[in-house]
Amino acid sequence: MKIRTTATLALTAVGAFAGETIQETEKPENNGDWCERFDSLAEIYKDKKNPYIQEVELYLRAHYQFGYTDGDNLGQNFSGHGGEFRRFRVGAAVEFLDGFKLVGRINVEDGDYRDYKIAYDDFDQLYLEYDFGDVGIFENVVLGYGRYKIAFGGEEHDSSSEIKTVERSNLNNFFAPDRSTGFSLEAEYEDVEMKFGVFTTDEEEALADWNAGVAYYAGFNFDLGKDHNLLVDFLYNDAESVKGQDSIGYKWATSVTHLSEIGDIDLFLNATYGRTHSGNDVYGIVVMPSTEIIKDKLEAVVRYQYANADARVFKINKRNVNNVASADGVGINPGDLNHTIYAGLNYFLCEDHARFQIGAEYETLTGRFLDVEATTLWAAFKLDF
């Protein structure tokens, strides 16, 4: 049964613990630049000296995107356009009792392609954490339990409000797990950030039961110095592939991402390798350079993705290509070889709080009785605080 909750956590008790009034936010030094107001919109209370409630923040993520696609599959042409609320999430975070943090966010976008229904759908994240601070040789040790986004793969380490392309790559989307319930442990040691997780693979709209399989995650971020970072992720899943009982979707996978700055270019390099429940190997690479054309305002990005598999497991971009093809009566089955190339521009109104994105993406997907070519023109607006 769906939980009929409001967008934010129950914050009416905050006043009782935190005091009668909410502290006023200092006026920005630039006398009203609206970009400076995003942080004050989110942070509605902050008092580190209060023994009960230290901070309360609201959360909003509203992403709209539109695409036009023209494509072909074995001589069957398809074309069309449409838009959708890609993400619409609201929620809140409360820091309390000098170490605890409760986070709750729900999806209120319940529509689909060309369908703009706004209603409660499910929880995006729901978790409780405790910050232990420094423990022995480790720094910033945080232990939590709840419904998490497992950031597996280089593109997933950036939030959807920070990614440089309108959509993440098909390779990323194949390996990105659904939201999962479990334990999370974070820590730092010298120049290494670490994160470990143990999750149930059971799927629910909020907190899931432990009646299915168990997945184990480990992630490391190595600061190599001189604007170089190495991200390493590993995920193992002992569940069988049963619909509704496998939030991961495959047996195991590992991903290695190198981030660097070379002159004025930010370079993203990713390689991912994994295996399905059927024993088929799946692998691929993503290469994504980007550079600022106008400092802090306009950015250009190019992304190439190659993905291959021993079996027909890859799906074409469902957000526009598959939807347009289906609307024209053209079926597209999964394939085993996928190439994509994307080129686009990002215009920042207020850093990652508000920005416009445009892009063009060319995709091919081949397999048995399958030979798809498609070009999509993207436009998106992303708002986040």
Secondary structure in CASP SS format (residue, H / E / C, confidence):
PFRMAT SS
TARGET T0000
AUTHOR 0000-0000-0000
METHOD secondary structure of the structure
MODEL  1
M C 1.00
K C 1.00
I C 1.00
R C 1.00
T C 1.00
T C 1.00
A C 1.00
T C 1.00
L C 1.00
A C 1.00
L C 1.00
T C 1.00
A C 1.00
V H 1.00
G H 1.00
A H 1.00
F H 1.00
A H 1.00
G C 1.00
E C 1.00
T C 1.00
I C 1.00
Q C 1.00
E C 1.00
T C 1.00
E C 1.00
K C 1.00
P C 1.00
E C 1.00
N C 1.00
N C 1.00
G C 1.00
D C 1.00
W H 1.00
C H 1.00
E H 1.00
R H 1.00
F H 1.00
D H 1.00
S H 1.00
L H 1.00
A H 1.00
E E 1.00
I E 1.00
Y E 1.00
K E 1.00
D C 1.00
K C 1.00
K C 1.00
N C 1.00
P C 1.00
Y C 1.00
I E 1.00
Q E 1.00
E E 1.00
V E 1.00
E E 1.00
L E 1.00
Y E 1.00
L E 1.00
R E 1.00
A E 1.00
H E 1.00
Y E 1.00
Q E 1.00
F E 1.00
G E 1.00
Y E 1.00
T E 1.00
D E 1.00
G E 1.00
D E 1.00
N E 1.00
L C 1.00
G C 1.00
Q E 1.00
N E 1.00
F E 1.00
S E 1.00
G E 1.00
H E 1.00
G E 1.00
G E 1.00
E E 1.00
F E 1.00
R E 1.00
R E 1.00
F E 1.00
R E 1.00
V E 1.00
G E 1.00
A E 1.00
A E 1.00
V E 1.00
E E 1.00
F E 1.00
L C 1.00
D C 1.00
G C 1.00
F E 1.00
K E 1.00
L E 1.00
V E 1.00
G E 1.00
R E 1.00
I E 1.00
N E 1.00
V E 1.00
E E 1.00
D C 1.00
G C 1.00
D E 1.00
Y C 1.00
R C 1.00
D E 1.00
Y C 1.00
K C 1.00
I E 1.00
A E 1.00
Y E 1.00
D E 1.00
D E 1.00
F E 1.00
D E 1.00
Q E 1.00
L E 1.00
Y E 1.00
L E 1.00
E E 1.00
Y E 1.00
D E 1.00
F E 1.00
G E 1.00
D E 1.00
V E 1.00
G C 1.00
I C 1.00
F E 1.00
E E 1.00
N E 1.00
V E 1.00
V E 1.00
L E 1.00
G E 1.00
Y E 1.00
G E 1.00
R E 1.00
Y E 1.00
K C 1.00
I C 1.00
A C 1.00
F C 1.00
G C 1.00
G H 1.00
E H 1.00
E H 1.00
H H 1.00
D C 1.00
S C 1.00
S C 1.00
S C 1.00
E C 1.00
I C 1.00
K C 1.00
T C 1.00
V C 1.00
E C 1.00
R C 1.00
S C 1.00
N H 1.00
L H 1.00
N H 1.00
N H 1.00
F H 1.00
F H 1.00
A C 1.00
P C 1.00
D C 1.00
R C 1.00
S E 1.00
T E 1.00
G E 1.00
F E 1.00
S E 1.00
L E 1.00
E E 1.00
A E 1.00
E E 1.00
Y E 1.00
E C 1.00
D C 1.00
V E 1.00
E E 1.00
M E 1.00
K E 1.00
F E 1.00
G E 1.00
V E 1.00
F E 1.00
T E 1.00
T C 1.00
D C 1.00
E C 1.00
E C 1.00
E C 1.00
A C 1.00
L C 1.00
A C 1.00
D C 1.00
W C 1.00
N C 1.00
A C 1.00
G C 1.00
V E 1.00
A E 1.00
Y E 1.00
Y E 1.00
A E 1.00
G E 1.00
F E 1.00
N E 1.00
F E 1.00
D E 1.00
L C 1.00
G C 1.00
K C 1.00
D C 1.00
H E 1.00
N E 1.00
L E 1.00
L E 1.00
V E 1.00
D E 1.00
F E 1.00
L E 1.00
Y E 1.00
N E 1.00
D C 1.00
A C 1.00
E C 1.00
S C 1.00
V C 1.00
K C 1.00
G C 1.00
Q C 1.00
D C 1.00
S C 1.00
I C 1.00
G C 1.00
Y C 1.00
K C 1.00
W E 1.00
A E 1.00
T E 1.00
S E 1.00
V E 1.00
T E 1.00
H E 1.00
L E 1.00
S E 1.00
E E 1.00
I E 1.00
G C 1.00
D C 1.00
I E 1.00
D E 1.00
L E 1.00
F E 1.00
L E 1.00
N E 1.00
A E 1.00
T E 1.00
Y E 1.00
G E 1.00
R E 1.00
T C 1.00
H C 1.00
S C 1.00
G C 1.00
N C 1.00
D E 1.00
V E 1.00
Y E 1.00
G E 1.00
I E 1.00
V E 1.00
V E 1.00
M E 1.00
P E 1.00
S E 1.00
T E 1.00
E E 1.00
I E 1.00
I E 1.00
K C 1.00
D C 1.00
K C 1.00
L E 1.00
E E 1.00
A E 1.00
V E 1.00
V E 1.00
R E 1.00
Y E 1.00
Q E 1.00
Y E 1.00
A E 1.00
N E 1.00
A E 1.00
D C 1.00
A C 1.00
R C 1.00
V C 1.00
F E 1.00
K C 1.00
I C 1.00
N C 1.00
K H 1.00
R H 1.00
N H 1.00
V H 1.00
N H 1.00
N H 1.00
V H 1.00
A H 1.00
S H 1.00
A H 1.00
D C 1.00
G C 1.00
V C 1.00
G C 1.00
I C 1.00
N C 1.00
P C 1.00
G E 1.00
D C 1.00
L E 1.00
N E 1.00
H E 1.00
T E 1.00
I E 1.00
Y E 1.00
A E 1.00
G E 1.00
L E 1.00
N E 1.00
Y E 1.00
F E 1.00
L E 1.00
C E 1.00
E C 1.00
D C 1.00
H C 1.00
A E 1.00
R E 1.00
F E 1.00
Q E 1.00
I E 1.00
G E 1.00
A E 1.00
E E 1.00
Y E 1.00
E E 1.00
T E 1.00
L E 1.00
T E 1.00
G E 1.00
R C 1.00
F C 1.00
L E 1.00
D E 1.00
V E 1.00
E E 1.00
A E 1.00
T E 1.00
T E 1.00
L E 1.00
W E 1.00
A E 1.00
A E 1.00
F E 1.00
K E 1.00
L E 1.00
D E 1.00
F C 1.00
END
